């Protein structure tokens, strides 16, 4: 008898449809089978009158979801297969389904929530964070870009916080994530069984979470908001770095140093997509991101960034081009051009 367990589990508990990402040793990272199965199950529950809400969680204590299985995407790029793009197409269609889902969609977030994990959670109405939750969009560190709808939700963070988070990949705790509108409520995880029981009984999520939610203290992010808005509100990545360098605070210099470790091409692409996303509807953002994904998954920077951070872990990527000055506006614009097989939304 096989001892294999599914990578994703589906169950019902009263009026709640329950989804569990079940790869705890891999930080619940996503693969093609998982996103395909989840999209099919959400569609089935959408028309099921017995299901009043959907609840998503990650197995184990370490992670809600650390994102996609990046190693496999890199291997697809090396091999010249369509596997990476096939996965991203399905993932983006799932993100769109979540965004437009007609029933309450609730994420219970404990531990790491990054990249693809953000795409599974932030587009739903309720993002319940435990005290251990950590949120980030770190894609520029691996020669990629903040996708899974980052163009939309980062552009709608308060002020310039979204651009700051997209360019730096800064990690946020629960207090900061609520301030940035990435999480909606802070409820300690030891209270989640009570929460699930209430949802199973058909309680209204808005009333339930308002009653159970804690009120976080002012976040460090809120204290830096004025400076972030001033510096990241400029008209180019180069101007942002100039202002960071001129500032006399240690945080600014650390932020500039961090950005200079990122892929120059990724920084400029991320800047463009988030600025564009401010004026686009959600599905148009996803279509834009799929165009970028078409090109960036084939790029040398993506393969090199994943090698340096995930595979060899030497954290010494050799970017091509190596400097912002060598990334032209035309180079960046090429990533945004239409493709033959647009995202079917």
Rosetta blueprint (number, residue, H / E / L):
1 X L
2 X L
3 X L
4 X L
5 X L
6 X L
7 X L
8 X E
9 X E
10 X E
11 X E
12 X E
13 X E
14 X L
15 X L
16 X E
17 X E
18 X E
19 X E
20 X E
21 X E
22 X L
23 X L
24 X H
25 X H
26 X H
27 X L
28 X L
29 X L
30 X E
31 X L
32 X H
33 X H
34 X H
35 X H
36 X H
37 X H
38 X H
39 X H
40 X H
41 X H
42 X H
43 X H
44 X H
45 X H
46 X H
47 X L
48 X L
49 X L
50 X L
51 X L
52 X L
53 X E
54 X E
55 X E
56 X E
57 X E
58 X E
59 X L
60 X L
61 X L
62 X L
63 X E
64 X E
65 X E
66 X L
67 X L
68 X E
69 X L
70 X H
71 X H
72 X H
73 X H
74 X H
75 X H
76 X H
77 X H
78 X H
79 X H
80 X L
81 X L
82 X L
83 X H
84 X H
85 X H
86 X H
87 X H
88 X H
89 X H
90 X H
91 X H
92 X H
93 X H
94 X H
95 X H
96 X H
97 X H
98 X H
99 X H
100 X L
101 X L
102 X L
103 X L
104 X E
105 X E
106 X E
107 X E
108 X E
109 X E
110 X L
111 X L
112 X E
113 X E
114 X E
115 X L
116 X H
117 X H
118 X H
119 X H
120 X H
121 X H
122 X L
123 X L
124 X L
125 X L
126 X E
127 X E
128 X E
129 X E
130 X L
131 X L
132 X L
133 X L
134 X E
135 X E
136 X E
137 X L
138 X L
139 X H
140 X H
141 X H
142 X H
143 X L
144 X L
145 X L
146 X L
147 X L
148 X L
149 X L
150 X H
151 X H
152 X H
153 X H
154 X L
155 X L
156 X L
157 X L
158 X L
159 X L
160 X L
161 X H
162 X H
163 X H
164 X H
165 X H
166 X H
167 X H
168 X H
169 X L
170 X L
171 X L
172 X E
173 X L
174 X H
175 X H
176 X H
177 X H
178 X H
179 X H
180 X L
181 X L
182 X L
183 X L
184 X L
185 X E
186 X E
187 X L
188 X L
189 X H
190 X H
191 X H
192 X H
193 X H
194 X H
195 X H
196 X H
197 X H
198 X H
199 X H
200 X H
201 X L
202 X L
203 X L
204 X L
205 X H
206 X H
207 X H
208 X H
209 X H
210 X H
211 X H
212 X H
213 X L
214 X E
215 X L
216 X L
217 X L
218 X L
219 X L
220 X H
221 X H
222 X H
223 X H
224 X L
225 X H
226 X H
227 X H
228 X H
229 X H
230 X H
231 X H
232 X H
233 X L
234 X L
235 X L
236 X L
237 X H
238 X H
239 X H
240 X H
241 X H
242 X H
243 X H
244 X H
245 X H
246 X H
247 X L
248 X L
249 X L
250 X H
251 X H
252 X H
253 X H
254 X H
255 X H
256 X H
257 X H
258 X H
259 X H
260 X L
261 X L
262 X L
263 X L
264 X H
265 X H
266 X H
267 X H
268 X H
269 X H
270 X H
271 X H
272 X H
273 X H
274 X H
275 X H
276 X H
277 X H
278 X L
279 X L
280 X L
281 X L
282 X H
283 X H
284 X H
285 X H
286 X H
287 X H
288 X H
289 X H
290 X H
291 X H
292 X H
293 X H
294 X H
295 X H
296 X H
297 X L
298 X L
299 X L
300 X H
301 X H
302 X H
303 X H
304 X H
305 X H
306 X H
307 X H
308 X H
309 X H
310 X H
311 X H
312 X L
313 X L
314 X L
315 X L
316 X L
317 X L
318 X L
319 X L
320 X L
321 X L
322 X L
323 X L
324 X H
325 X H
326 X H
327 X L
328 X L
329 X H
330 X H
331 X H
332 X H
333 X H
334 X H
335 X L
336 X L
337 X L
338 X L
339 X L
340 X L
341 X L
342 X L
343 X L
344 X L
345 X L
